[in-house]
Structures are given as C-alpha cells and as structure tokens.
Amino acid sequence: MAIVTFTTDSPTLVDGWPRGRRRRVLHVGGLATALIAAWAGACGDGHGTGEARGPLYIKDCNGNQDFGGAEEPKEFDLQPRFLAGEPTEDISPGERDNRLVIRLQRSKKRIEYNDVLAFDVAKTYAVARCVRGRILPNGMPDYDAKNCVQVPGEAGAPPRQRARVGVNQPIRANLMPRITCQKNIIGTAVSAEDKADGTWESWIEFEEFGRARQDDRPADKRDPVPFDFKIDFGERVHASQFQVTLTDDRVVKAARLMTGFTESELRGSLKGSFDFDLERGQAAQTFP
C-alpha cells in the first residue's frame, strides 16, 4: 500500500460544487505518480455488481442527433462492468471530511472513454450517521433528519435509512455519458425540495457502508459514529437501491452563478443498485 500526502483542492466531479483546501492522505496501491495523475484512471479491480437504467434525453448527443426526445426520452442502460471506490482521508483536526467516490462504469477504460455514474460521498461521517440511524437519549435522531429519513421496508421487511443526494448534500452524483455521446456533457443529480417523507428527486439507501450499520441492537443503544469514520479496504459498500434525477450541469452552475443559462440539454432519471468490496487500487490505465 502506498500512502501519498499532498495539499490540494478537494477533488470533485463538477467544478460548481463547493471546494475547500485540505491536507489529504490518500491510501492507494500502485505507484504514487499514477495516483496523482489518475483521477480519471482506473482504481481497484472493479469486482462487484451494479445496475443503473432509466429514461434519458440528451440534445445533440451525436452531432445533430439527440438521444431520445425532449418529450419521449430513451431508455438508457449503463450496464456497469467495472465498479470502484476511491477513498480520500482528511487529516485535519476536529470533524473529518473523509471522502469516498464510487464509480459505476461501462468498462475499465478511463472516464473520458466511458459511460460513468459517480457518487461522491463528500462526508463519510455524515452518511455513516444516517446509515447507523442512532437515536439519542432525548429521542432525537443522531443524524441530519432533513436529509436522512427512515422509510418503511417492503413486504414486512425492517425499515431502511434513506439519504438525500444532491448538489449541496453529503452525497452528490454525476453521469458522464462519454461513450453514448460524442459531446462533452455532464448530468448532475438534483434534489430541490425538502420532503420529510424522503420522496426526494434523488436518494440512496445503503445496505452496507463499511462498519456503519448496527442493526444488531435497538436504535437508542447504538454507538455514536466516530468523527474520523472512513471506509477501510476490504469493507463492503452496498446500496440496495438508488434514484438520481439528472439535469444539465451547466444549468446547475448557472443557477449558482446567476448567469441565466436555463436550457437543459440533458435530463432524465436513473434507478439501480451496486455492491462491491473496497479494494486497494491499481495504477491508472493510461490508454483505452
């Protein structure tokens, strides 16, 4: 295992997300030089299972040819054959912004030669608190109840913790259809409305998130999640289901910067799941 320490802006998939300078320690395998060059490269061997499909519209996807129609979107099926997790450890004092980027890819090729759905867990501590579902002695939830709710299980199954996905949430998501389309376009998951019942536009339910779950004990008897919570190598990351509602990332940025760009050339929604063990990464794949 190689350990590389450097100071940089927090990595994001979309420039419009909040960025802050942090001193980071990345635990990866392979050459350190490959790590620094490999944000777009392959990390991990991609073992696992996953799916992501749903109706999608992309204007001028290939030249003047649209993918689907504005009123009749086309079914998009990512068919991921490569799943990977890229952990980033924050060593700042106090609450840690440890991070985990999860990628579902059509192939092992670099993301510029791929269709990729990526989930950026920007705060693993916040997400672990949601997954654990701990209740404090005063009866209040030990997690952000505005962005994490308990939803009923199906067919008598136990209730599940659902986390909100969105631009300003601890979990963000992006679709980069670089194989499906010739144009360089990014879809960003949005979840605009606050909904107490968890029926947000974009959400995810983690069945396993490292050691976060403690379903072997009542919610009011569960341990607090440590501030430095992270997903270790060899631990499982399993989302039993997710839903992401996507819009053109340029519209998201325009709303933040108030530049007036309002025409969304990508919109749709994907549903799916994924399940894999976090494994030490390999050197980046330089060529497709």
N, C-alpha and C positions, 0 to 999 in steps of 0.2 A: 504494500500500500504506500502510495506517495502522498505526502502532505505538503501542500503549497500554500504559503501565506502571502497575501498581497493586499494593497488598498485600491479600491475601485468603486465606481458607482454600482449599486445593486443591479444585477442583471435582470432585464425584463424582456418580454417578447414584444411589447408595444411601447414606443417612446412616450406616449401620453400618460403612462402610469407614473405615480409619484416615485421619485428616485432620491435616495439619500446615500451619502458616502459612509461606508462601513469598512472596518477592518475584518476581513473574512479569512477563514481557514477552510479549504476545500479538501475533502478526503476522497481521493480517487485512485485508480490504478493506472499503470502505464506511465509514459513519460510526462514530466511536468510541462515540457514545451507543448506537448499535444493537448494538455488540459487548457492552457492559456489560449490556444488557437482554436479550440474545439467547441465553442458554444453551439455552432451549427453542426458539429460532428456527432458520431455515434458514441454513446456512453452506455456501458452494460451490454450484455449479450442478447437482450431482447426476449428472454424467456417469459412466457405468460400468455394470458388470453385476454381478448377485449373485443368490443364492437362499438360502432358509432355510425348511426344512419338516421336519415330524415330528409324532409323536403328542403331544397335549397335553390336559390336564384342568384346567378352571378351575371351581371351585364357585361357584354363583350368579353366573355371568358376566353374565347379563342378568336382573335381578330374581331370581326363584327358578329360573331356567333355567340349567342347567350347560352348559358347553362340553365335550362328551364325557362320559365316565363315569369314575368312580374306578377301575373295573376294565377299562373299554374306552375309552381316550382317543380323541379325534377327531383326524384329520389336520389340522394347521394349516399353511397355506402363506402365508408373509409376502408373497410376490410383490413384492419391493422394486423400486420405480421411482425411488428417489432415494437416492444414496449420497454421503456427505460425510465429510470428516475435519476435526477441529478441533484444531490444534496449540497447545500451550502451552509456552513456553520458560522454563526456570528459569535465573536469572542468579546464583544463589548460588555461592559459591566451592566448589571441590572437585568431587566427582561430582555431576552434574546430574540432577535428576528431571524431565527434559523429558518431555512427555506428549503423547499423541495419542488423541483419542476418535474412533472410527469408528462411523458410524451407517448402518444399513440401514433405510430407511423405506418404507412402503407408498406414500406420496405426499410432495409437497413441503410439506405443511402442518406447522404446529407440532406438537411431540411430544404435546401434550395432545389433539390431534385426529388421532392417528395410531397405527399399529402400528409399533413401533420395536424393533429389536435393536441394541444398542450394545455395542461392545468398547472398554473403557477401558484403553489401553496406558499404565499409570501410570509405567513406567520404560522409555523407548525404548532406553536404553543396555543394559539387561539383555536386552531382546528382540533387539536387534541382535547381541549376542554369541551368542545362541542361533542366530539365523539364519546368522551367519557360520560357526559351527562350527569355530572355530580350535582347534588342538591346540598346547599349549606344548612347548618343547624337552624337558621331562621326561616327555612322553607323556600328561600330564593335560589334560583339556578346559579351555579358557579360557571357560567358562560354567558356570552352576549345573546340574550333572548331575542334581540331584534333581528339577529342574523343566523340564529340557530334555534330550531324548534324540534319538539318530539312529535312525530306523526304516527298514526295508528298502523300497526302491522296488518298485512293482508291475510285473510282466511285464518284469523285467530293467532297469528304469529305475534311475537313481542313487539312493542313499539320501537321505532327507529329514530335516530337523531339525524336531522337533515340540515345541511349547511348551505347558506346562500352563496352563490357565485356571481361576481360582478366586478365592474371596473374598480370600485373603491372598497372591495371586500378582501378579507384574508385569502380567499381563493379567487383567482382570475383565470380566464380561459380564452384561447385563441385558436382559430382554424386558419391554416396556411395551405391552400389547395394548389401547390406548385406543379403538380403533375396533371391534375384535371384541367387547369387553366394555364394559358401562356402569359396572361397578365399578372403582374405582381400586386396581389390584393390580400388583405387580411380581414378576417371576420372576428369581431370581439364579442364575447358573451356579455349581455346586459341583463340587469335585474333592477328596473327603475322603481318599482312600487314596494313600499313596506307592507308586508302582509303577515299578520300574526299566525296564520294557519300554515305557513310555509309554502303556499302556492305561488312562489316567485317564478319569474320567467326562466331563471337559471338556478340550478341547485345540484347538490351531490349528496349521496348517502354512503358513508364509509362503513363497510362491514368490519374491516381491519385497517388500522392506521398505526402500524408498529405496536407499541405496548399501551396504546391509549385506552382501549376498552377494558372495563372492569365489570362485566355483566355477571360475574360470579357472586356479587354482593349487592344489596339494595343501594339505590342512588344516594341516599343520605349517609352511607357508610363507605363510600369510595374515597380514595386518597386524592388530595389536590394534585394537579398536574404540575410538575416542576417547571420553573421558569426557563430552564435550558433544554426543554423537551426537543428531541430530534428523532428522526427515523434512522436507525442503525442498519448497516449492511447485514443481510440475512433475514431482515424483518419483512413481514408481508404488508403490502398495500393493496387493499381490495375495496373497490367501490361497487356495491351491489347494483346500483343504478344511478344515472345522472341525466340531467336535461340541460342543454345550453341553447339559449335563444340568441342568434347572432345577427349583428349588423355591421355595416362597413366601418372599419376602424377610423377612417377619415371623418366620418360623422361624429364619432365619439370624441375625437380630438377637437373638432370644430366647436362642439358644444362647450368643451372646457376652455378653449382659447377664444370663443365668441367670434369666430371668423366667418360664420354664415354658410358653411358648406352643409347642405341638408339632403342632397340626393344620395341615398344609399344604393350602391351598386352591388351589394351583397346582403342578402337577408335570408333567414330560414331558421331551422332548429334541428338539433341532433339529440338523439337519445341513445343510451348504451350503458356499458359497464366495463370494468377492467380488473385484472387480478394478476399480480406478479410479486416476486420477492426482490427486494432491492439488492443488487449485486455490485461488486466493485467494477468500475468502468474499465474499458479498454482504450487504447489510443484512438484518436479520431480517424475516421475513414476519409482519406484525403480526396479520393476520386470516386465518382459514382459507379 
